[in-house]
Amino acid sequence: MGRGEAAFAYYRITSCDPPRGVYLDILSIHVILADQSRGLVKARELGLMRPSAFLVNTAHGAIVEEAALVAVLKDGLIAGAALDVYEQELLLDDSALLALENVLLTPHLGYNTGAMLRPFYEASVDNLRAWMAGAPTNVINDEVLGRRRK
């Protein structure tokens, strides 16, 4: 854990200000949504970030107060954000995030890579071929097997 991360963790745990002169360079969020994490990152926490800093949220949209994030991004108080999750899923056409040039937005699949997707696609094709051959695999609801459409 770097100085900035430690300062942020210290601030959240103790509700005290972090040590003077310590600011975040990158805030990457990887926590589950719970009562303790809902609204964890607000204007005050974003204010601990340097103007060259980036926020990355692949966890849950409700962890970051989106209005506060939009404000700091518009004002150039942080360099940018990469978001795979949003307060409102699906991201609405009138979302202020869509108008910002310093934001990278992905449709809740930013974790995917070609190497990761290949096995999923191959398994899907294998499952379909097996079903078409009358020998389905990876069946979750066995009770429907006898009701095969013709």
C-alpha positions in Angstrom: 0.0 0.0 0.0 1.4 3.4 -1.0 1.3 6.6 0.9 -1.8 7.8 -0.8 -3.6 4.6 -0.4 -2.6 4.4 3.3 -3.8 8.0 3.8 -7.1 7.3 2.1 -7.6 4.1 4.2 -6.6 6.0 7.3 -9.1 8.7 6.6 -12.0 6.3 5.9 -11.3 4.2 9.0 -10.7 7.0 11.5 -12.8 9.8 9.9 -9.8 12.0 10.4 -8.0 14.0 7.8 -5.0 12.3 6.2 -1.5 13.5 6.9 -0.8 16.9 5.3 0.7 16.8 1.9 -0.5 13.2 1.1 -2.7 12.9 -2.0 -4.0 10.1 -4.2 -2.5 9.5 -7.6 -4.8 6.6 -8.5 -7.9 5.4 -6.8 -8.9 2.0 -8.0 -12.0 0.6 -6.4 -12.4 -3.1 -5.8 -14.9 -3.6 -3.0 -18.3 -5.2 -2.8 -21.3 -3.0 -2.4 -22.4 -3.0 1.3 -23.7 -0.4 3.8 -20.1 0.5 4.6 -19.1 1.0 1.0 -22.2 2.8 -0.4 -21.1 6.4 -1.1 -17.6 5.6 0.1 -16.1 8.1 -2.4 -17.6 11.5 -2.3 -16.4 15.1 -3.0 -14.2 15.1 0.1 -12.4 11.9 -1.0 -12.0 13.1 -4.6 -10.5 16.2 -3.2 -7.6 14.1 -1.8 -6.6 13.3 -5.4 -3.9 15.2 -7.4 -4.9 17.0 -10.6 -2.9 14.3 -12.4 -4.8 11.5 -10.7 -7.2 8.9 -12.1 -10.1 7.1 -10.6 -10.9 3.6 -11.7 -14.2 1.9 -10.7 -14.9 -1.6 -11.8 -16.7 -2.6 -8.5 -20.1 -0.9 -8.2 -21.5 2.5 -9.3 -23.1 3.3 -5.9 -19.6 3.3 -4.3 -18.7 6.6 -6.0 -21.0 9.6 -5.7 -21.4 10.2 -9.5 -22.4 13.9 -9.2 -19.3 14.7 -7.3 -17.1 12.7 -9.7 -18.7 14.6 -12.7 -18.0 17.9 -11.0 -14.3 17.2 -10.4 -13.9 15.9 -13.9 -15.6 18.9 -15.4 -13.5 21.3 -13.4 -10.2 19.4 -14.2 -9.6 18.7 -10.5 -8.5 15.2 -11.5 -7.1 14.0 -14.8 -9.7 11.4 -15.6 -11.7 8.3 -14.7 -12.2 4.8 -16.1 -15.7 3.5 -15.3 -17.1 0.0 -15.9 -20.1 0.6 -13.5 -22.5 3.5 -12.9 -25.0 4.7 -10.4 -27.7 4.0 -13.0 -27.2 0.8 -15.0 -27.6 1.0 -18.0 -26.0 4.3 -18.5 -28.7 6.7 -19.7 -28.3 8.8 -22.9 -28.5 12.0 -20.9 -25.8 11.0 -18.5 -23.3 13.8 -17.9 -20.5 11.2 -18.0 -21.1 10.8 -21.8 -20.2 14.5 -22.4 -16.8 14.3 -20.7 -13.6 13.8 -22.7 -11.6 12.7 -19.7 -13.6 9.6 -19.0 -13.3 6.0 -20.4 -16.6 4.2 -20.2 -17.1 0.5 -20.7 -20.4 -1.4 -20.6 -19.9 -3.4 -17.4 -17.4 -5.7 -19.1 -14.2 -4.0 -18.8 -12.7 -7.1 -17.3 -12.9 -8.9 -20.6 -10.0 -9.6 -22.9 -9.8 -11.6 -26.1 -7.9 -14.4 -24.2 -10.6 -14.4 -21.6 -13.6 -14.4 -24.0 -12.3 -17.2 -26.3 -13.0 -20.0 -23.8 -16.5 -18.6 -23.2 -17.3 -18.5 -26.9 -15.8 -22.0 -27.5 -17.8 -23.4 -24.6 -21.0 -21.8 -26.0 -20.4 -23.3 -29.4 -19.6 -26.7 -27.9 -22.8 -26.6 -25.8 -24.9 -25.7 -28.8 -23.4 -28.5 -30.9 -24.1 -31.0 -28.1 -27.7 -29.8 -27.8 -28.3 -30.1 -31.6 -26.8 -33.6 -31.5 -29.4 -34.6 -28.8 -26.8 -34.8 -26.0 -26.9 -31.5 -24.1 -24.1 -30.7 -21.8 -23.9 -28.4 -18.8 -27.6 -28.6 -18.2 -28.9 -26.7 -15.2 -32.6 -27.5 -15.5 -32.9 -31.2 -16.3 -36.7 -31.1 -16.2 -36.9 -29.4 -19.6 -34.9 -32.0 -21.5 -38.0 -34.0 -22.3 -39.8 -31.0 -23.7 -37.4 -30.5 -26.6 -39.0 -28.5 -29.5 -39.0 -30.0 -33.0 
